[in-house]
Amino acid sequence: MKNPEGKKELVIKCVDNCSCLSVDKYDDCGDHYITLYKSYSGKSFWFRLKDIWKILVGDQVSSFDIVLSEEDFSKIKRFNSEKENL
């Protein structure tokens, strides 16, 4: 998907359809931004409500951000093809 502000975005859902991986790339930067969002599958109502409250008051949300250079990101892209050649 390409957004108007020069950002490419790829979102991949986990098999539980709750967790996901988001990969963002901006045209003016060579880095890739990877965000992992955690699953709420199997979590109680009160656990989810507590996390909603954290979001509302500006506390840390349950996600992880990783910034990869173009070189390191290409290692991930090559990983599957190298595995198939073994």
Buried (B, 14 or more C-beta within 10 A) or exposed (E): EEEEEEBEEEEEEBEEEBBBBBBBBBEEEEBBBBBBBBBBEEEEEEEEEEBEEEEEEEEEEEEEEEEBEEEEBEEEEEEEEEEEEE
